[in-house]
Amino acid sequence: MPPYNCQNGSKGAFGTDYVEETMHTKHTRYMGHDKHKHNYSAPETEETELTNNEAEEMQEEAEECETNHKAETCKKLLQEAKEKIADLEDKNLRMMAEFDNYRRRTNKEKLELIETAGERIFTDMLPLLDDMERAMKAMEKSDDVESLKEGMQLIYQKFLSFLEKNEVKQIETEDKEFSTDEHEAVTTFAAGEDKKGKIIDCTQKGYKLGDKVIRFAKVVVGE
């Protein structure tokens, strides 16, 4: 194969056209090889980008689902709270109505008790009045003083039982220390150191209804 003569510019068997064509072919092949290499690596980048997009979409969907779940949970809790509030309001109204009925009933019972208390007491006193009337008739017809005394003593004991039945009791005074809660000092008397501050005599008996003093005992106090 005769060499290419660069000096005379002859083409020979492998002239300038051949060389140019050959170089163009090699260049085309080289570029094609690079293009092939580039096209070969491109799907990996595209697949990676696609995977990242899918991951982002999945994350967004997960966040949206979580938000929706929280919203549903909040709605459920809110509904439960509303139901509890409604139930408590209903119970409160019922309790208020029951208390109002109880207050009206107790006020009515108190009023009835006040109105009938005197009636019961006077009804219990009527037998005592009957005994007193019989005793007076007996004194007009009989001269037996001892029998009359016994009759009066029985009426007196009966009256004390009546007072005790109604929770009325005498205030004790004999040999008791003077107390302003139960006693009223009408005077004082010098009776020695051993009697100082003690009740010497009772001029009028006192009485208590339950724990309440309805009449103070009038007493003489030693000094």
Secondary structure, DSSP 8 states (H G I E B T S, - for coil): -----TTT----TT-HHHHHHHHHHHHHHHHHHHHHHHHHHHHHHHHHHHHHHHHHHHHHHHHHHHHHHHHHHHHHHHHHHHHHHHHHHHHHHHHHHHHHHHHHHHHHHHHHHHHHHHHHHHHHHHHHHHHHHHHHHHHHH---HHHHHHHHHHHHHHHHHHHHHTTEEE---TT-B--TTTEEEEEEE---GGGTTBEEEEEE--EEETTEEEE-EEEEEE-
